[in-house]
Amino acid sequence: MTTPVVNLYLVGFMGTGKTTVGRAIAYRLGAKLIDVDATIEREQGKPVSKIFEEDGEPVFRKLERDFIESGHPARGCIVACGGGLVVQPGMLELLDSRGVVICLHASLETVLKRTRHSKSRPLLNVEDPLARMREIYSVREPIYRKAGTLLLTDNRSLPDVIAHAMRVYKREAADFLRTHRLAEPPATNPAAPDDRAG
């Protein structure tokens, strides 16, 4: 399968499966998966939790914005975004201008089950993680609901979620191409025989 022209940005709350779903979609499309948090960690030489602790959340949010603005290819990528990336002012509009946006959703109880053993989520390093989740989500929910197509992941198998996301991507990528007048990459043709030979 040819690499897609249009980038796909997977957004949503922590623990909703953005990287897992993104990896599967990238494999099926022959595209490159980019995990924003992992990329920032590699470039900064320390985990997100340390960036929060040593440099502060505003510095991390600036690194996220820099990545979206100029730190990745404009085409052919499946991008798994951190949970707070899309809630920054102007970020949703920026993502919409660069590709297809799908927002993965799960109940907070499901998210807690998926993240309770994680040591890499600095916003949950508190005495009552569920209460903290509710607090964070109440602020972010209105933006998540406006962030592209909302795709529920609760009580669904991973293959079902992936298939649904693929259908949404293909439909919305075609719309994006029409709206932005991007051309699909030309098919590679075998070289014509050289008639001068012989």
Summary of the structure (lengths in Angstrom):
residues: 198
radius of gyration: 19.0
end to end distance: 36.7
largest distance: 80.6
contacts: 558
relative contact order: 0.20
helix: 53%
strand: 14%
